[in-house]
């Protein structure tokens, strides 16, 4: 299971504090354990303005090293964030 954590309780209230940086979590349901936690760099998903919303996983390859996640950032700046599972890196487009 792939989970987006924006790091804020209410993304629409700019006065609430940031609880943590935005993250992507990968949880193995069968084994009941966290497999990966990727904290997005601030230049990829801003701690104060990112609105990471929808996620699509490209898991067409049998090997998880070839998986990618595509995440929409619906903030004013708008972007697609791409996460590379093998490299454990993310980029903003």
DANORSUL-V710023 format. One record per backbone hydrogen bond with DSSP energy under -1.0 kcal/mol. CO is the residue of the C=O (numbers start at 1). NH is the residue of the N-H. E is the energy in kcal/mol with one decimal. If there is no record, write none. Layout:
co = [CO/CO]
nh = [NH/NH]
e = [E/E]
//
This chain:
co = [1/3/5/7/7/10/13/22/23/24/25/26/26/28/28/33/36/38/41/41/46/51/54/56/58/63/64/67/68/69/70/71/72/73/79/80/81/82/83/84/84/89/91]
nh = [27/25/23/19/20/13/16/40/5/38/3/35/36/32/33/28/26/24/44/45/50/74/72/70/68/66/67/85/58/83/56/81/53/79/73/93/71/91/69/88/89/84/82]
e = [-3.2/-2.9/-2.8/-2.8/-1.3/-1.8/-1.4/-2.3/-2.7/-3.1/-3.0/-3.1/-1.7/-1.1/-1.6/-2.9/-2.9/-2.5/-1.8/-2.5/-1.6/-2.5/-2.2/-2.9/-1.5/-2.2/-1.7/-1.9/-3.2/-2.9/-2.2/-3.4/-2.6/-1.5/-2.8/-2.8/-3.1/-2.2/-2.2/-1.5/-1.4/-3.1/-2.7]
//
